[in-house]
Amino acid sequence: MDKSMTIYVSRSTDPRTAHIGPYFLDIRDTSRETQDPKGRQMTTRVTATPAELIAQITTEGIRQGVLVEFVDETGEL
């Protein structure tokens, strides 16, 4: 697979974001080298169910020939 992406999962401690979900998924294109060592940011998603969203993104990525990895920065997944 020539294309790759990494999903970084973090948890918000800001109570102002509680209504949209506690987990942030920072989705990065890691297919080529960029100035940012994490890769080019494609989007950020907020969710209460990170495992479900990661599964959906991974399924679609595989369908399109993209290797999807994730990094759990929360220690919860």
N, C-alpha and C positions, 0 to 999 in steps of 0.2 A: 504494500500500500504506500503510495507516494504522499498521501495526505494524512495529516495527524492533528489531533487536538487534545488539549488537556483541560479538564474541569477541576478548578480549585474550589473546594467546599469550605466555607467558613461560617461562623455563627455570629450573629449580631448581639451585642449586649446593650444596644440603644433601645430603651423602652418606647421611643417614638416610632420604631419600625415594627412593633409587635403585631400590629393589625395586618401587615402584609406577609408576615412569615419570618421565622427566626434564622433561616439558612440562606446564605448567599452563594450562588454558583457563578464563579468568574470563568467564563468560557473563552479559551485562548486557542488561536491557530498556531500550531507548532511545526508546521510543514517546512518552514524555512527560518533562517536566523534573522533576528531583529535586534534592535537596540535594547529592548526589554528582554532579560533572560527568560521570562515566563512565556514569551511569544506575543503575538499581536492579539489584543483584546477584541473579541467579536461581539460579545454581549454579556450582560449580567442578568441572572434570573434570581428571583426571590421565591422561596417555597417553604412550606411546612413539612414536605415529604421529599427530601433530597434523593433518597434511593429510587423512588419512582421516576423522578425527572431524569436522573442519570440513566436509568434503564431505557427510557424513551429516547433520549439523545443518542445513546449507544446503538440502539436498534436502527435508528435512522442513519447514523454515521456508517455503520456496517453496510447498510443498503446502498449507500452512495460511495463506498470504497474508502472510508475515512477510519483510521485507527483512533479509537477514543480511549483515553486514560483518565483516571481521576486521582486527585490528591486530597486526602481528608485532613484538613488543617484543624478539625475540631476534636479528633480523637474519639468520635462517637460512632462512626460508620464502620 
